[in-house]
């Protein structure tokens, strides 16, 4: 689906050699609930992951290959292709970090 998103929150995290950068996005058109744009990689040892971008769709909990379309004043994210070949350890790491970040975001939002 092609969708317009607005970034509302960003985080960086790590666990052992695994690294992650994430941006929480909300839908600007109301087509979806939004989701997380993620980049994962490893440093200094196993698991030896290459950098990879992901889209975590909040509405259905699935991971997709993001296809970014960036232009002046408009950013599109096309997420038609589900990523079903992600390493299980990478999926677990992403889901753990998203859960932690969403709890942090809710706390920070409540504090104003």
Secondary structure, 3 states (H helix, E strand, C coil): CEEEEEEEEEEEEEECCEEEEEEEEEECCCCCCCEEEEEEEECCCCCCCCCEEEEEECCCCCEECCEEEEECCEEEEECCCECCCCCHHHHHHHHHHHHHHHHHHHHHHHHC
